[in-house]
Structure formats: C-alpha cells, structure tokens
Amino acid sequence: MDLTVVIAARNAASTLPAQLDALARQRADLDWEVVVADNGSTDGTRDLVRDRPDVRLIDAGDFPGAGHARNLGALAAEGRWLVFCDADDVVADDWVTRIAAALSAAPLVAGRLDWDLLNDDDARRSRALPQVTGLQATAPLSWLGHASASNLAVHADLFHALGGFDVGARFLQDTDLCWRAQLSGVALRFAPEAVVHMRLRTGLRGAWRQGRNTGMGQRWLTTRYGHLSAPDPDPTSSRPAPGGPHGATRVLRRAALVAARAARIRTRGDLAALCWDTGFGLGFACGGLPDPAPFSRPELHARSV
C-alpha cells in the first residue's frame, strides 16, 4: 500500500465527522487507507468510526497522549508512507494527492496550514498562526524548521527508525520529531500545495489551556535541546551561535509581553491573546512534565534516506 493517513482522536465526536468526510472526498490515484487511533474516548467517537467501512479503528487507550495514539496508528499502518492529520481539522479536497506527490520526492514533508476557513476573527487574533508561508521556527533550535502533526508526512521506515513520537513529551511531540530527524541528517521539506484547514480552540479558557500546553511543551524542548548551539557558518570560528533565549530569560520576556498585551486590550480577541500568553508563561515557568535526558545525535537504524 502507498499511504496511510493516521488520525489520533479523543472525544472527537463533534469534529471528526467533518475530517472523515473531507478524506472521503479525496480522489487520489494511489492505494491508501485511513486509520483512526482512539486514545480513550468516552463519547461517541469509536461508534462513529465503526460506522465508516472505509476507516480502520485502532484502540490506543492504554496510555494518554496523541503521540502514543499516533505511534500505535503508525504500527498498524499498511502504507509505506505515513501522513498525520488531526480529528478537529479539515483537509483540503486534493490533500492526499498533494502530500503524496511531495513524499515521492522527500522522506519528511510538512504541508501548509490555513486558519481562515474554520475560525472567526477573535479566534485568529488570540495567538500566532504559523506554517502558512513556511516552516515554523522556535527556540532553542530556531535555526531548524519544524511543523505541526496536523499536516505532517514521513516515510514509514524513517518514522520507525527515529522511534516515532516521544511519549515523554505530552505536548509538541511533533516539534521534537522534526528536530530529531534533522539532527540525524534528514531534511524537512515544506509543501505549500498540501493544505489543512485548522480549527482553533474557542473561548478564553480554550486559549489559556492551549497556551499553557504549548508553554509546557516548550520547557520540555528547552530542557532537552538547550545545550545545542547553531552550526557556525565560519568553520574557523569557535564562537557558538545562540539558539534563542532559555530558562529565566524567556520567562521574563514572556512576562513583559503579557504586561504589554494587557495594556492594549480592545476586543475579545485581544483578551483571548492575553489568556494564551498568560497560559504559555505559566506553563513554561512551572513545567509539569518529567525532564527529558539531553539530546545526543543518534544513528538511524534504517536505510539511508
């Protein structure tokens, strides 16, 4: 089989049907399948998947987290290429064809995210909207691009050689996977023609929680990768290039940003942005995830990619 679409789902009965409908509209000229890895849903998610004869359901409820669910979906996949999207988004009508074309030329690919179709103006104003014109970038490895697992594709043998998503990172496992791949010598390609329409969490509480989760993930990444420095373009220089602000410096910068944003509140979108920034700052400052071991570059135990 050419390709497997893997969707991690947990209590997604209200949004998953739109994603599965969008996948059913695809007219890709290749052999492909859809796998939904259910991460312990207590609503009607499992039943609605069972009602779709063209979708396979995988039980991934033994351990919490989207990374674990995606890993089990990947293990059950029959395709030589793995393509990840989320249960609360909607892929464009030609997405499978476009992402498959990109995978035929590169082993690791990120598509473009569209934030307009599924979100109102207040939601879009509440946070940064990345991966529109290129890959995302963040500290501490700001010289390496990364991408959301909402629109990420990889050759299956590379994914398994990397060990899949690290379940120790409850949040931003996709950033970690992209960085591990690139630090192991595999480039990440941006494919703007492969589009996924993203759905933001709505309301002030939703913005705060998403900001907090992102902050916790960023702290985990900083702990794991903060000791690495950017490659120096001058081979005669011994000066390491900084990878971005770390630790206390980053917390202080976030506090200043929150204070400045609070002074500029004019709309509900501005208030949601303040909630996101406050959540991020608290998540980064307080952590809440077990600290990972510092990263060291591995050898890939698979074919050369």
N, C-alpha and C positions, 0 to 999 in steps of 0.2 A: 504493500500500500504506500502511496506517495506521502500523505499528510494526515496528521491527527490534530484537530482543534481540541484543546483542553480548557475546560471551564471549572474553576473552583467555585463552589456555591455553599452558602449557609443562610438559611431562612430568606431565600431569594424569590419566593413565590410571586411577589408583586412585580418584579422586574425581569426575571429570567424568560418568561414567555416572549417578550419583545426581542431579546437576543436570539433565542432559538428560531423565531420567525424570520429574523434577518439572515440567519445562517441557512434556513430552508430556501431562501430566495436566491442563493448563490448558484451560478451556472458555470462552475469551474470545470474545465476539460481535464480532469485528473481523478484518480482514485483517492477518496478522502473520507473521513469519518468525524463525528463529534462525540466527545467523552465528557460527561459531567461528573466531577468528583465531589460528592456531597460531604461536607465537613460537619456533620451532626445536626442537620436541620430539624426543627421541631414544628415547622409549619407544613404547607403542602408541597414543598419543593420536590421531594422524592416522588410523590404521586404524579405530579405534572410531567416529570421526566419519563416515568414509566409509561405514560400515555403517548409518548413520542417514539414510534417504532424505529425511527432513523437516528436515535440518540442512545448511547450506552450510558448506564448509570453505574458509578463506582462508589462503594462505601469507603469514605475516608474520615469516618467519625471517631476513630480511635485516638486521635491526637489533635488538639486545636491548632488552627492556623492555616491560612491559604497556601503557604509554602508546602506544608505537608500534603494538602489535598492535591496541589499541582504535581508533586512528586509521584503520588500514587497514580494519578491520571496518566502521567508520562510512562510509568512502568506498565500500565495496562494498554498503552497505545500500540497500534499496529503500524502506524506510519513511520517512515524513515525521517520525516521532518515533524517537529512539534511546534504548534502555534498556540499561544496563550492569549485568551481574552477573558473578560470578567462578566459576571452574571447580571450586573446592573448597567451595562453599557449596550451599545448597538453598533454592530459592524456595518460598514458601507456595503452596498449591493455587489460590488466587484472585489471585495476584500480578499477572499480566498485566492482568486486568480492573481491579484497583485502581489500578495505576500509570497505566494508560491514562485512567482517569477523572480522575486528578489532572492529567495532561498536557493534558487538554481544557480545563482552567481556568488553567494556568500553564505557562510555557515551560521552567522549570527546577525539578525536583522531586527530593526525597530521601525514600526510604522508611525504615521502621523496621528496626533490626537486632535479632534475637533471638539470645541467646548460650547459651540453656539446652539446646536440643534436641541439639546435636552436640558438647557439651563437658562434661567431668566437673568436679567441684568444684575440683580442683587447677589445671586449666587456667584456669577462670574467676577464680581468686584471683591469677593471675600478672600481671594487668595491668588497667588501666581498661577498662570495657566501655561504649563510647559509643553515641550515636544510638539510644537506647531511648525516651526521653521527649521528645526534641527534637534539633535540630541540634547538631553538635559546635562547640566553640569553642577556639581556641588562639592563643598569641602568634605573631607580633606584631600580628595583626589580630583581637584577641579580641572586638571588637565586631561582627565579621561571622561568621555561621554558615558551616559547611562540612560536607561529607558524604563518605562513602566511595563509591568507584566500585563497590563490591559491591552497591549499591542506589541508583543514580543515573540520572535520566532527563532528557532535554533535547530540545527541538525541533531537528531536524537543521539547519535554516538558522542557528539561533543557534550551535550547536556549530561549524559550519564558519566562521561569521563571527568567532568567538573564536580560530580557528586550531587547534581541537582540544586534545588534551593536549600539554603542553610536554615533549618527549622529553629536554630537558636536565635535567629533574628525574626521576631514576630512581625516586624514592620520593615519595609524597604529591602526585603529579600531580593527583589529584582535588581536594585542598585548593586547589591553585593555580588550577585551572579554576573552582571555585566562587567564589574571591575575584575573579578577573578578570571573571567575569560580573557580580558585584555591584558592583564598582568601575566597571563600564561602564553601570550603571543597571538591571540585571535582578535581580529579587528571587529568592531561593531559598526554595521552599515545602517544609515538612515534611509528609509524608503518612503518618501512623502506621498507617493501614489496609493499606499495601503492605509486606509483611513478607518479609525474607530471613533464613533461619537460617544464622548464621555458624559457620565452623569455625576454631578457633584452632590454631596450630602447637603440637604437644605436645613435652614434654621440656624439659630445661634448655637444651640447645643451640638448640632452636627458639625459646624465649623470648628468649634472648640475641640471636639473629640478627634477630628481629623488632624488638626494642628498638633494636638498632644501626641497622637500616634506617630506623626512624622518626626516630631522632636525626639521621641524615644528611639526611633529608628536611626536618626542622625547621630545621637550619642553613641549608639552601638557601633555604627560605622566609624566614628571618630576614634573610639577605643581600639578598634581592630586595625585601622589603616593609618592612624595619625602619625606613626613613626616613619612612614614612607615619604620621600620627597620627590618632586618632579624631576624628570630627566633633564639634565643641563644641556642646552644646545651647543655649548662650547666644551669640547672634550678636554681642553687643557685647564678648565676651571674646576676648583674643588668646592665652589660655593653651591650648597643645595638651594634649589628654588622652593619657596614655601608652597604648601598645598592648601593654604587657606587658614582662617582663624580657628583655633582649637580651644576647648575647655572653657575656663573662666572668661577669656576674651570674647568668645562667642556669646556667652550668656549676657555679658554686659552690653554687647552690641544689640542683642535682641531686646533687652530692657529699654534701651534708648529708642529703638524702633517702635516699641509698644507705646511709650510715652508720647512720641511724636504723632503716632496714628490717633491716639486718644484725643489729641488737641484738634484733629481735623475731621471729626465725625460729623457728617451732614446727612447721611442716608442710612437705611437699614443695611445696605451692602457694606458701608464703612464700618458699622458696628460688628457685622459678621467678620470682617477682616481683622478687627481688633481681637475678637474672640479666637480666631485662628492663630494670630501671632502670640496671644497670651498662652494658649494651649501649647504651642510649639515651645515657647520659652520654658514653661513648667516641665514639659516632657523631656526636654534636653537637660535641664538643670537637675531634675530628680531621677531621671533614668527609669528604672523599673524592670529592666531586662538583665539577665546574667551577663557579666562582662565576657566578651569572647577572647580567645587567645590572639595575640598579634599575628597578622597575616605574613606568611612566607610563600614565595612563588613556588607552586608545585610543578611537577612534570605531568603532562597529560598522558594517561594510560589508554590511548586510543590511537587511531590512525592519524596521520598528520593532516591538519585541516587548514 
